[in-house]
Amino acid sequence: MVIDMHTHWFSGDMPFSPAKWKETIKGTMDMYLGLVPGSNFTEETVEATWADPDGSRLIATMDADGVDAAVVLPIDYGILHGEEANIDWRAANKKHIELAKKYPGRIIPFYGIDPRRENAGQMFAEDMAADGYKGLKLYPPCGFFPSDEACWPLYEVCLEYDIPVLYHGADSGFFSENDGSHPAHVRRTMDKFPDLKVVYAHGGGFHWSEDMTQMLKEYPNFTTDISAWVLLPEEEFQRRMDRIKEVVGDYKKVFYGTDHPVYNPVAPAPVFIARIKGLGLPKDVEAGIMGDYAKAFLGL
Ligand SMILES: [Zn+2]
């Protein structure tokens, strides 16, 4: 079973105040994809390649790439932007449940919320009881740290239902502990909540892959999705995969992911799939990274 551990769905009414949202996205893209030769990311590119009113673009991409199921991650930008979405944020989350019902077995819906929202923990508990999300997405670059006390009620819900929290796991420009996703904050969280299942997304991004690899070894419930590693030079990708093998001994906590639709304009999924297959791993290990390990981790 092929599982994409990291996708997003931009339906149009979920992102916050489209102008500001597109500005944020363009800034992120300039930072990351600016590193990719030939990328020229404009607000028009965002609109043209990401907009997906009914989710059919996500499903069509999955079909084309041979992906059976995808984790879909809502990101709550409301507090960062100081403006609310075109629809209520809880309704935005709920749309992911509806999408999962529309495409049975294809969508693995996570819940996304900024922990600084008033009663965030209570909202998550209620929505979790009603709809059974498969995990929680937190995006610390919005201006908080995973170890913040505001996150604790959300973790209690994750523990109660035995579902993971997935953090954006790459730098957002500070390269220091001021950065919301810095490994130090994730370590503090896991020291306090050792039973909490964690996915550190993007394999630590450009700068924190060594920390990520050490954490795979140190913390039993710490895992990673390697979306974003499609953007690395080929040799660096190989070096990082070898390093995981050397430090950890296996790839059982390493999950395939794409960050659909973010990198589609410059590095679509088939490029990454070919790269993983090109590692020449034993077939069961390759199938593990491509989805079998995620299936076990998510309890599907
Ligand atoms: Zn993402």
py3Dmol code that shows the C-alpha trace and the ligand (Angstrom):
import py3Dmol

protein = """\
ATOM      1  CA  MET A   1       0.000   0.000   0.000  1.00  0.00           C
ATOM      2  CA  VAL A   2       1.408   3.374  -1.029  1.00  0.00           C
ATOM      3  CA  ILE A   3       0.720   6.175   1.451  1.00  0.00           C
ATOM      4  CA  ASP A   4       1.662   9.808   1.030  1.00  0.00           C
ATOM      5  CA  MET A   5       2.246  10.995   4.601  1.00  0.00           C
ATOM      6  CA  HIS A   6       2.124  14.688   3.754  1.00  0.00           C
ATOM      7  CA  THR A   7      -0.344  16.514   1.504  1.00  0.00           C
ATOM      8  CA  HIS A   8      -2.464  19.643   1.656  1.00  0.00           C
ATOM      9  CA  TRP A   9      -5.765  20.545   0.097  1.00  0.00           C
ATOM     10  CA  PHE A  10      -6.351  24.153  -0.854  1.00  0.00           C
ATOM     11  CA  SER A  11     -10.029  24.298  -1.619  1.00  0.00           C
ATOM     12  CA  GLY A  12     -10.242  28.045  -1.927  1.00  0.00           C
ATOM     13  CA  ASP A  13     -12.412  28.878   1.033  1.00  0.00           C
ATOM     14  CA  MET A  14     -10.150  27.275   3.633  1.00  0.00           C
ATOM     15  CA  PRO A  15      -7.024  29.407   3.342  1.00  0.00           C
ATOM     16  CA  PHE A  16      -7.169  32.650   5.199  1.00  0.00           C
ATOM     17  CA  SER A  17      -7.783  35.894   3.365  1.00  0.00           C
ATOM     18  CA  PRO A  18      -6.421  34.708   0.018  1.00  0.00           C
ATOM     19  CA  ALA A  19      -4.283  37.799  -0.602  1.00  0.00           C
ATOM     20  CA  LYS A  20      -2.288  37.423   2.601  1.00  0.00           C
ATOM     21  CA  TRP A  21      -2.199  33.670   2.306  1.00  0.00           C
ATOM     22  CA  LYS A  22      -0.794  33.819  -1.199  1.00  0.00           C
ATOM     23  CA  GLU A  23       1.771  36.341   0.009  1.00  0.00           C
ATOM     24  CA  THR A  24       2.864  33.965   2.791  1.00  0.00           C
ATOM     25  CA  ILE A  25       3.018  31.028   0.437  1.00  0.00           C
ATOM     26  CA  LYS A  26       4.969  32.979  -2.132  1.00  0.00           C
ATOM     27  CA  GLY A  27       7.466  33.988   0.573  1.00  0.00           C
ATOM     28  CA  THR A  28       7.891  30.364   1.611  1.00  0.00           C
ATOM     29  CA  MET A  29       8.267  29.278  -1.968  1.00  0.00           C
ATOM     30  CA  ASP A  30      10.845  31.956  -2.710  1.00  0.00           C
ATOM     31  CA  MET A  31      12.840  30.725   0.257  1.00  0.00           C
ATOM     32  CA  TYR A  32      12.677  27.009  -0.524  1.00  0.00           C
ATOM     33  CA  LEU A  33      12.050  26.698  -4.217  1.00  0.00           C
ATOM     34  CA  GLY A  34      14.301  29.652  -4.947  1.00  0.00           C
ATOM     35  CA  LEU A  35      17.024  27.112  -4.303  1.00  0.00           C
ATOM     36  CA  VAL A  36      15.811  25.074  -7.232  1.00  0.00           C
ATOM     37  CA  PRO A  37      17.215  26.237 -10.560  1.00  0.00           C
ATOM     38  CA  GLY A  38      14.568  27.465 -12.946  1.00  0.00           C
ATOM     39  CA  SER A  39      11.847  27.983 -10.351  1.00  0.00           C
ATOM     40  CA  ASN A  40       9.908  31.165 -10.724  1.00  0.00           C
ATOM     41  CA  PHE A  41       7.116  31.148  -8.206  1.00  0.00           C
ATOM     42  CA  THR A  42       4.509  33.858  -8.511  1.00  0.00           C
ATOM     43  CA  GLU A  43       1.122  34.345  -6.890  1.00  0.00           C
ATOM     44  CA  GLU A  44      -0.347  33.287 -10.221  1.00  0.00           C
ATOM     45  CA  THR A  45       1.600  30.020  -9.981  1.00  0.00           C
ATOM     46  CA  VAL A  46       0.055  29.413  -6.572  1.00  0.00           C
ATOM     47  CA  GLU A  47      -3.392  29.931  -7.983  1.00  0.00           C
ATOM     48  CA  ALA A  48      -2.805  27.933 -11.160  1.00  0.00           C
ATOM     49  CA  THR A  49      -1.155  24.889  -9.622  1.00  0.00           C
ATOM     50  CA  TRP A  50      -2.623  24.606  -6.143  1.00  0.00           C
ATOM     51  CA  ALA A  51      -6.296  25.593  -6.367  1.00  0.00           C
ATOM     52  CA  ASP A  52      -8.457  22.505  -5.938  1.00  0.00           C
ATOM     53  CA  PRO A  53     -12.063  23.467  -5.159  1.00  0.00           C
ATOM     54  CA  ASP A  54     -13.497  19.947  -4.823  1.00  0.00           C
ATOM     55  CA  GLY A  55     -10.387  17.871  -4.047  1.00  0.00           C
ATOM     56  CA  SER A  56     -10.426  16.164  -7.442  1.00  0.00           C
ATOM     57  CA  ARG A  57      -6.974  17.502  -8.313  1.00  0.00           C
ATOM     58  CA  LEU A  58      -5.504  15.771  -5.262  1.00  0.00           C
ATOM     59  CA  ILE A  59      -7.208  12.487  -6.151  1.00  0.00           C
ATOM     60  CA  ALA A  60      -6.177  12.723  -9.826  1.00  0.00           C
ATOM     61  CA  THR A  61      -2.551  13.308  -8.784  1.00  0.00           C
ATOM     62  CA  MET A  62      -2.691  10.336  -6.404  1.00  0.00           C
ATOM     63  CA  ASP A  63      -4.131   8.160  -9.194  1.00  0.00           C
ATOM     64  CA  ALA A  64      -1.435   9.239 -11.634  1.00  0.00           C
ATOM     65  CA  ASP A  65       1.335   8.583  -9.097  1.00  0.00           C
ATOM     66  CA  GLY A  66       0.002   5.234  -7.862  1.00  0.00           C
ATOM     67  CA  VAL A  67      -0.767   6.501  -4.353  1.00  0.00           C
ATOM     68  CA  ASP A  68      -3.469   4.570  -2.499  1.00  0.00           C
ATOM     69  CA  ALA A  69      -4.074   6.961   0.392  1.00  0.00           C
ATOM     70  CA  ALA A  70      -2.878  10.385   1.480  1.00  0.00           C
ATOM     71  CA  VAL A  71      -2.635  12.142   4.822  1.00  0.00           C
ATOM     72  CA  VAL A  72      -4.202  15.576   4.315  1.00  0.00           C
ATOM     73  CA  LEU A  73      -3.042  18.350   6.631  1.00  0.00           C
ATOM     74  CA  PRO A  74      -4.983  21.561   7.282  1.00  0.00           C
ATOM     75  CA  ILE A  75      -2.817  24.491   8.426  1.00  0.00           C
ATOM     76  CA  ASP A  76      -4.365  27.130  10.676  1.00  0.00           C
ATOM     77  CA  TYR A  77      -2.937  30.492   9.550  1.00  0.00           C
ATOM     78  CA  GLY A  78      -5.644  32.557  11.285  1.00  0.00           C
ATOM     79  CA  ILE A  79      -3.618  33.954  14.190  1.00  0.00           C
ATOM     80  CA  LEU A  80      -0.506  34.497  12.081  1.00  0.00           C
ATOM     81  CA  HIS A  81      -2.449  36.600   9.613  1.00  0.00           C
ATOM     82  CA  GLY A  82      -4.742  38.208  12.151  1.00  0.00           C
ATOM     83  CA  GLU A  83      -7.679  37.400   9.912  1.00  0.00           C
ATOM     84  CA  GLU A  84     -10.168  34.593   9.851  1.00  0.00           C
ATOM     85  CA  ALA A  85     -10.877  32.214   6.994  1.00  0.00           C
ATOM     86  CA  ASN A  86     -13.716  32.527   4.569  1.00  0.00           C
ATOM     87  CA  ILE A  87     -15.371  29.765   6.551  1.00  0.00           C
ATOM     88  CA  ASP A  88     -15.245  28.908  10.251  1.00  0.00           C
ATOM     89  CA  TRP A  89     -12.001  27.109  11.076  1.00  0.00           C
ATOM     90  CA  ARG A  90     -13.683  24.079  12.581  1.00  0.00           C
ATOM     91  CA  ALA A  91     -15.805  23.816   9.427  1.00  0.00           C
ATOM     92  CA  ALA A  92     -12.582  23.980   7.395  1.00  0.00           C
ATOM     93  CA  ASN A  93     -11.293  20.970   9.306  1.00  0.00           C
ATOM     94  CA  LYS A  94     -14.619  19.210   8.875  1.00  0.00           C
ATOM     95  CA  LYS A  95     -14.355  19.566   5.094  1.00  0.00           C
ATOM     96  CA  HIS A  96     -11.455  17.111   5.273  1.00  0.00           C
ATOM     97  CA  ILE A  97     -13.765  14.569   6.914  1.00  0.00           C
ATOM     98  CA  GLU A  98     -16.282  15.144   4.139  1.00  0.00           C
ATOM     99  CA  LEU A  99     -13.577  14.695   1.505  1.00  0.00           C
ATOM    100  CA  ALA A 100     -12.581  11.402   3.159  1.00  0.00           C
ATOM    101  CA  LYS A 101     -16.215  10.243   2.959  1.00  0.00           C
ATOM    102  CA  LYS A 102     -16.434  11.246  -0.700  1.00  0.00           C
ATOM    103  CA  TYR A 103     -13.336   9.179  -1.565  1.00  0.00           C
ATOM    104  CA  PRO A 104     -13.488   6.154   0.754  1.00  0.00           C
ATOM    105  CA  GLY A 105     -10.103   4.811   1.777  1.00  0.00           C
ATOM    106  CA  ARG A 106      -8.169   7.474  -0.121  1.00  0.00           C
ATOM    107  CA  ILE A 107      -8.002  10.364   2.367  1.00  0.00           C
ATOM    108  CA  ILE A 108      -6.493  10.219   5.861  1.00  0.00           C
ATOM    109  CA  PRO A 109      -7.762  13.418   7.491  1.00  0.00           C
ATOM    110  CA  PHE A 110      -5.713  15.210  10.149  1.00  0.00           C
ATOM    111  CA  TYR A 111      -6.922  18.109  12.317  1.00  0.00           C
ATOM    112  CA  GLY A 112      -5.066  21.411  12.090  1.00  0.00           C
ATOM    113  CA  ILE A 113      -5.286  24.161  14.688  1.00  0.00           C
ATOM    114  CA  ASP A 114      -3.196  26.977  16.137  1.00  0.00           C
ATOM    115  CA  PRO A 115      -2.859  26.041  19.851  1.00  0.00           C
ATOM    116  CA  ARG A 116      -3.212  29.707  20.808  1.00  0.00           C
ATOM    117  CA  ARG A 117      -6.860  29.745  19.761  1.00  0.00           C
ATOM    118  CA  GLU A 118      -9.092  30.058  22.792  1.00  0.00           C
ATOM    119  CA  ASN A 119     -10.215  26.610  23.964  1.00  0.00           C
ATOM    120  CA  ALA A 120      -8.193  24.902  21.227  1.00  0.00           C
ATOM    121  CA  GLY A 121      -7.927  21.725  23.297  1.00  0.00           C
ATOM    122  CA  GLN A 122     -11.647  21.589  23.965  1.00  0.00           C
ATOM    123  CA  MET A 123     -12.493  22.188  20.301  1.00  0.00           C
ATOM    124  CA  PHE A 124     -10.121  19.441  19.232  1.00  0.00           C
ATOM    125  CA  ALA A 125     -11.541  17.053  21.848  1.00  0.00           C
ATOM    126  CA  GLU A 126     -15.110  17.700  20.678  1.00  0.00           C
ATOM    127  CA  ASP A 127     -14.304  17.454  16.969  1.00  0.00           C
ATOM    128  CA  MET A 128     -12.207  14.364  17.548  1.00  0.00           C
ATOM    129  CA  ALA A 129     -15.057  12.658  19.413  1.00  0.00           C
ATOM    130  CA  ALA A 130     -17.488  13.580  16.652  1.00  0.00           C
ATOM    131  CA  ASP A 131     -15.404  12.885  13.558  1.00  0.00           C
ATOM    132  CA  GLY A 132     -12.378  10.735  14.445  1.00  0.00           C
ATOM    133  CA  TYR A 133      -9.462  12.550  12.823  1.00  0.00           C
ATOM    134  CA  LYS A 134      -6.389  10.375  12.258  1.00  0.00           C
ATOM    135  CA  GLY A 135      -3.865  12.839  13.636  1.00  0.00           C
ATOM    136  CA  LEU A 136      -3.049  16.439  14.517  1.00  0.00           C
ATOM    137  CA  LYS A 137      -1.082  18.888  12.384  1.00  0.00           C
ATOM    138  CA  LEU A 138       0.787  21.743  14.093  1.00  0.00           C
ATOM    139  CA  TYR A 139       2.614  24.432  12.156  1.00  0.00           C
ATOM    140  CA  PRO A 140       4.990  26.118  14.635  1.00  0.00           C
ATOM    141  CA  PRO A 141       6.309  28.749  12.167  1.00  0.00           C
ATOM    142  CA  CYS A 142       2.942  30.481  12.713  1.00  0.00           C
ATOM    143  CA  GLY A 143       4.522  31.738  15.943  1.00  0.00           C
ATOM    144  CA  PHE A 144       4.544  29.113  18.707  1.00  0.00           C
ATOM    145  CA  PHE A 145       6.738  26.245  19.905  1.00  0.00           C
ATOM    146  CA  PRO A 146       5.749  22.558  20.147  1.00  0.00           C
ATOM    147  CA  SER A 147       6.829  22.638  23.806  1.00  0.00           C
ATOM    148  CA  ASP A 148       4.508  25.558  24.671  1.00  0.00           C
ATOM    149  CA  GLU A 149       2.022  24.850  27.438  1.00  0.00           C
ATOM    150  CA  ALA A 150      -0.756  25.928  25.061  1.00  0.00           C
ATOM    151  CA  CYS A 151      -0.107  22.720  23.086  1.00  0.00           C
ATOM    152  CA  TRP A 152      -0.454  20.386  26.058  1.00  0.00           C
ATOM    153  CA  PRO A 153      -4.270  20.007  25.985  1.00  0.00           C
ATOM    154  CA  LEU A 154      -3.981  19.048  22.307  1.00  0.00           C
ATOM    155  CA  TYR A 155      -1.417  16.373  23.169  1.00  0.00           C
ATOM    156  CA  GLU A 156      -3.741  14.975  25.849  1.00  0.00           C
ATOM    157  CA  VAL A 157      -6.338  14.398  23.132  1.00  0.00           C
ATOM    158  CA  CYS A 158      -3.737  12.730  20.880  1.00  0.00           C
ATOM    159  CA  LEU A 159      -2.743  10.434  23.734  1.00  0.00           C
ATOM    160  CA  GLU A 160      -6.344   9.605  24.570  1.00  0.00           C
ATOM    161  CA  TYR A 161      -7.026   8.481  20.994  1.00  0.00           C
ATOM    162  CA  ASP A 162      -3.496   7.210  20.288  1.00  0.00           C
ATOM    163  CA  ILE A 163      -3.089   9.431  17.231  1.00  0.00           C
ATOM    164  CA  PRO A 164       0.107  11.250  16.193  1.00  0.00           C
ATOM    165  CA  VAL A 165       0.995  14.912  16.022  1.00  0.00           C
ATOM    166  CA  LEU A 166       2.767  15.956  12.822  1.00  0.00           C
ATOM    167  CA  TYR A 167       4.939  19.084  13.091  1.00  0.00           C
ATOM    168  CA  HIS A 168       6.346  21.084  10.265  1.00  0.00           C
ATOM    169  CA  GLY A 169       9.949  19.966  10.764  1.00  0.00           C
ATOM    170  CA  ALA A 170      12.073  22.367   8.765  1.00  0.00           C
ATOM    171  CA  ASP A 171      13.580  25.750   9.455  1.00  0.00           C
ATOM    172  CA  SER A 172      11.618  28.835   8.539  1.00  0.00           C
ATOM    173  CA  GLY A 173      14.535  31.201   8.175  1.00  0.00           C
ATOM    174  CA  PHE A 174      15.923  31.705  11.687  1.00  0.00           C
ATOM    175  CA  PHE A 175      18.124  28.593  11.881  1.00  0.00           C
ATOM    176  CA  SER A 176      18.097  28.924  15.693  1.00  0.00           C
ATOM    177  CA  GLU A 177      15.946  28.051  18.665  1.00  0.00           C
ATOM    178  CA  ASN A 178      13.836  31.082  17.800  1.00  0.00           C
ATOM    179  CA  ASP A 179      12.516  28.933  15.010  1.00  0.00           C
ATOM    180  CA  GLY A 180       9.263  27.251  15.970  1.00  0.00           C
ATOM    181  CA  SER A 181      10.193  23.882  14.517  1.00  0.00           C
ATOM    182  CA  HIS A 182      13.740  23.719  15.929  1.00  0.00           C
ATOM    183  CA  PRO A 183      14.544  20.169  17.130  1.00  0.00           C
ATOM    184  CA  ALA A 184      15.168  21.407  20.703  1.00  0.00           C
ATOM    185  CA  HIS A 185      11.464  22.189  21.158  1.00  0.00           C
ATOM    186  CA  VAL A 186      10.443  18.792  19.848  1.00  0.00           C
ATOM    187  CA  ARG A 187      12.890  17.118  22.223  1.00  0.00           C
ATOM    188  CA  ARG A 188      11.384  19.026  25.156  1.00  0.00           C
ATOM    189  CA  THR A 189       7.937  17.893  24.080  1.00  0.00           C
ATOM    190  CA  MET A 190       8.918  14.240  23.821  1.00  0.00           C
ATOM    191  CA  ASP A 191      10.742  14.353  27.158  1.00  0.00           C
ATOM    192  CA  LYS A 192       7.494  15.565  28.732  1.00  0.00           C
ATOM    193  CA  PHE A 193       5.150  13.326  26.691  1.00  0.00           C
ATOM    194  CA  PRO A 194       7.170  10.167  25.966  1.00  0.00           C
ATOM    195  CA  ASP A 195       4.090   8.275  24.751  1.00  0.00           C
ATOM    196  CA  LEU A 196       3.110  10.947  22.237  1.00  0.00           C
ATOM    197  CA  LYS A 197       3.560   9.749  18.653  1.00  0.00           C
ATOM    198  CA  VAL A 198       5.394  12.376  16.629  1.00  0.00           C
ATOM    199  CA  VAL A 199       5.982  12.858  12.902  1.00  0.00           C
ATOM    200  CA  TYR A 200       8.681  15.428  12.209  1.00  0.00           C
ATOM    201  CA  ALA A 201       7.868  16.494   8.656  1.00  0.00           C
ATOM    202  CA  HIS A 202      10.264  17.150   5.798  1.00  0.00           C
ATOM    203  CA  GLY A 203      12.992  15.054   7.444  1.00  0.00           C
ATOM    204  CA  GLY A 204      14.357  18.140   9.190  1.00  0.00           C
ATOM    205  CA  GLY A 205      14.350  20.173   5.973  1.00  0.00           C
ATOM    206  CA  PHE A 206      17.597  21.589   4.708  1.00  0.00           C
ATOM    207  CA  HIS A 207      19.390  22.049   8.038  1.00  0.00           C
ATOM    208  CA  TRP A 208      18.167  19.663  10.721  1.00  0.00           C
ATOM    209  CA  SER A 209      18.423  16.217   9.199  1.00  0.00           C
ATOM    210  CA  GLU A 210      21.272  15.158  11.509  1.00  0.00           C
ATOM    211  CA  ASP A 211      19.232  16.152  14.604  1.00  0.00           C
ATOM    212  CA  MET A 212      16.243  14.357  13.107  1.00  0.00           C
ATOM    213  CA  THR A 213      18.304  11.213  12.546  1.00  0.00           C
ATOM    214  CA  GLN A 214      19.601  11.241  16.128  1.00  0.00           C
ATOM    215  CA  MET A 215      16.053  11.694  17.432  1.00  0.00           C
ATOM    216  CA  LEU A 216      14.885   8.680  15.416  1.00  0.00           C
ATOM    217  CA  LYS A 217      17.401   6.688  17.408  1.00  0.00           C
ATOM    218  CA  GLU A 218      16.758   8.286  20.805  1.00  0.00           C
ATOM    219  CA  TYR A 219      12.949   8.478  20.911  1.00  0.00           C
ATOM    220  CA  PRO A 220      10.842   5.359  20.218  1.00  0.00           C
ATOM    221  CA  ASN A 221       7.756   7.375  19.199  1.00  0.00           C
ATOM    222  CA  PHE A 222       9.562   9.853  16.970  1.00  0.00           C
ATOM    223  CA  THR A 223       9.199   9.408  13.193  1.00  0.00           C
ATOM    224  CA  THR A 224       9.717  11.500  10.071  1.00  0.00           C
ATOM    225  CA  ASP A 225       8.262  12.083   6.646  1.00  0.00           C
ATOM    226  CA  ILE A 226      10.873  12.909   4.050  1.00  0.00           C
ATOM    227  CA  SER A 227       8.786  15.218   1.877  1.00  0.00           C
ATOM    228  CA  ALA A 228      11.113  18.068   0.827  1.00  0.00           C
ATOM    229  CA  TRP A 229      14.026  15.686   0.279  1.00  0.00           C
ATOM    230  CA  VAL A 230      12.958  15.657  -3.356  1.00  0.00           C
ATOM    231  CA  LEU A 231      14.463  19.151  -3.464  1.00  0.00           C
ATOM    232  CA  LEU A 232      17.915  17.967  -2.363  1.00  0.00           C
ATOM    233  CA  PRO A 233      20.720  17.201  -4.777  1.00  0.00           C
ATOM    234  CA  GLU A 234      20.830  13.486  -5.566  1.00  0.00           C
ATOM    235  CA  GLU A 235      24.079  12.829  -3.624  1.00  0.00           C
ATOM    236  CA  GLU A 236      22.782  14.603  -0.525  1.00  0.00           C
ATOM    237  CA  PHE A 237      19.597  12.524  -0.594  1.00  0.00           C
ATOM    238  CA  GLN A 238      21.661   9.350  -0.796  1.00  0.00           C
ATOM    239  CA  ARG A 239      23.984  10.546   1.997  1.00  0.00           C
ATOM    240  CA  ARG A 240      21.056  11.238   4.329  1.00  0.00           C
ATOM    241  CA  MET A 241      19.437   7.883   3.662  1.00  0.00           C
ATOM    242  CA  ASP A 242      22.768   6.141   4.302  1.00  0.00           C
ATOM    243  CA  ARG A 243      23.168   8.153   7.502  1.00  0.00           C
ATOM    244  CA  ILE A 244      19.775   6.943   8.802  1.00  0.00           C
ATOM    245  CA  LYS A 245      20.803   3.348   8.119  1.00  0.00           C
ATOM    246  CA  GLU A 246      24.109   3.907   9.886  1.00  0.00           C
ATOM    247  CA  VAL A 247      22.661   5.605  12.994  1.00  0.00           C
ATOM    248  CA  VAL A 248      19.251   3.931  13.361  1.00  0.00           C
ATOM    249  CA  GLY A 249      19.802   0.596  11.644  1.00  0.00           C
ATOM    250  CA  ASP A 250      16.571   0.563   9.621  1.00  0.00           C
ATOM    251  CA  TYR A 251      13.976   2.802   7.942  1.00  0.00           C
ATOM    252  CA  LYS A 252      10.904   1.722   9.891  1.00  0.00           C
ATOM    253  CA  LYS A 253      10.152   5.257  11.084  1.00  0.00           C
ATOM    254  CA  VAL A 254      10.780   6.935   7.725  1.00  0.00           C
ATOM    255  CA  PHE A 255       7.735   7.741   5.611  1.00  0.00           C
ATOM    256  CA  TYR A 256       7.302   8.785   1.985  1.00  0.00           C
ATOM    257  CA  GLY A 257       5.564  12.137   1.524  1.00  0.00           C
ATOM    258  CA  THR A 258       5.234  14.816  -1.138  1.00  0.00           C
ATOM    259  CA  ASP A 259       3.821  17.991   0.416  1.00  0.00           C
ATOM    260  CA  HIS A 260       1.384  17.997  -2.535  1.00  0.00           C
ATOM    261  CA  PRO A 261       0.742  20.418  -4.177  1.00  0.00           C
ATOM    262  CA  VAL A 262       3.647  22.533  -2.947  1.00  0.00           C
ATOM    263  CA  TYR A 263       6.529  21.154  -4.993  1.00  0.00           C
ATOM    264  CA  ASN A 264       4.490  20.017  -7.980  1.00  0.00           C
ATOM    265  CA  PRO A 265       5.632  22.914 -10.179  1.00  0.00           C
ATOM    266  CA  VAL A 266       9.328  22.093  -9.744  1.00  0.00           C
ATOM    267  CA  ALA A 267       9.668  18.519  -8.469  1.00  0.00           C
ATOM    268  CA  PRO A 268       6.550  16.385  -8.968  1.00  0.00           C
ATOM    269  CA  ALA A 269       6.045  13.104  -7.118  1.00  0.00           C
ATOM    270  CA  PRO A 270       7.259  10.750  -9.909  1.00  0.00           C
ATOM    271  CA  VAL A 271      10.725  12.314  -9.559  1.00  0.00           C
ATOM    272  CA  PHE A 272      10.798  11.447  -5.863  1.00  0.00           C
ATOM    273  CA  ILE A 273       9.344   7.961  -6.320  1.00  0.00           C
ATOM    274  CA  ALA A 274      12.027   7.196  -8.913  1.00  0.00           C
ATOM    275  CA  ARG A 275      14.669   8.510  -6.533  1.00  0.00           C
ATOM    276  CA  ILE A 276      13.511   6.253  -3.682  1.00  0.00           C
ATOM    277  CA  LYS A 277      13.310   3.244  -6.003  1.00  0.00           C
ATOM    278  CA  GLY A 278      16.780   4.136  -7.261  1.00  0.00           C
ATOM    279  CA  LEU A 279      18.223   3.522  -3.797  1.00  0.00           C
ATOM    280  CA  GLY A 280      18.207  -0.188  -4.557  1.00  0.00           C
ATOM    281  CA  LEU A 281      16.798  -1.164  -1.166  1.00  0.00           C
ATOM    282  CA  PRO A 282      15.297  -4.607  -0.533  1.00  0.00           C
ATOM    283  CA  LYS A 283      11.734  -4.650  -1.909  1.00  0.00           C
ATOM    284  CA  ASP A 284      10.081  -4.961   1.499  1.00  0.00           C
ATOM    285  CA  VAL A 285      12.048  -1.972   2.815  1.00  0.00           C
ATOM    286  CA  GLU A 286      11.194   0.084  -0.249  1.00  0.00           C
ATOM    287  CA  ALA A 287       7.504  -0.840   0.158  1.00  0.00           C
ATOM    288  CA  GLY A 288       7.845   0.038   3.843  1.00  0.00           C
ATOM    289  CA  ILE A 289       9.053   3.572   3.167  1.00  0.00           C
ATOM    290  CA  MET A 290       6.452   3.992   0.414  1.00  0.00           C
ATOM    291  CA  GLY A 291       3.573   3.158   2.733  1.00  0.00           C
ATOM    292  CA  ASP A 292       3.679  -0.075   4.714  1.00  0.00           C
ATOM    293  CA  TYR A 293       5.513   1.536   7.651  1.00  0.00           C
ATOM    294  CA  ALA A 294       3.042   4.443   7.657  1.00  0.00           C
ATOM    295  CA  LYS A 295       0.098   2.027   7.545  1.00  0.00           C
ATOM    296  CA  ALA A 296       1.344   0.322  10.702  1.00  0.00           C
ATOM    297  CA  PHE A 297       2.170   3.611  12.410  1.00  0.00           C
ATOM    298  CA  LEU A 298      -1.254   5.109  11.689  1.00  0.00           C
ATOM    299  CA  GLY A 299      -3.021   1.905  12.661  1.00  0.00           C
ATOM    300  CA  LEU A 300      -4.841   1.597   9.328  1.00  0.00           C
TER     301      LEU A 300
END
"""
ligand_1 = """\
1
ZN
Zn 3.354 20.729 4.137
"""
view = py3Dmol.view(width=600, height=400)
view.addModel(protein, "pdb")
view.setStyle({"model": 0}, {"cartoon": {"style": "trace"}})
view.addModel(ligand_1, "xyz")
view.setStyle({"model": 1}, {"stick": {}})
view.zoomTo()
view.show()
